Amino acid sequence: MTLGEQLVTKGFAVNTGQLRVVLVIVLAHAVVNVAHGAAHIAEEITLPLAANAFVVLVILLAPFLALGLLYTRRQRAGAWLLFGTMLGALLFGVAYHLVLPGLDNIMQVADGSWGSTFQASALLLAVIELSGVVVAGWILRSLHHSASTSSPDPS
């Protein structure tokens, strides 16, 4: 029996399939962020200190904490953290890569090896982060449904 199956049988509401999807999203997000970070360095695109702190804490570290919480009795906290971090990362990326002018805007990065990597990874991150938001919402709905069906009938 896998850890995910053990969690489901011990009263946890997040199923093995959901845990696998979250694992794939969090790992893919990390891998693409490494490529995007390398492109930032190669293209000499720097961020303000507050933005760097947001990237490290919210975009890079918090999804792993959310994943870990999903394997504990704190699944609701993990799902909310995943939802918040992926939504925050998505909004941050859309703002910096598409809306705000500056070196971090994909329309202002020159084409070329690292420029293309920067542009492609920025767009791929948006897709992964949107997927993370949707999956976290799916898990939250599952947890809500599980809680409402396991509650004693008040009548």
Beta strands, then each sheet from edge to edge (+ up, - down):
end
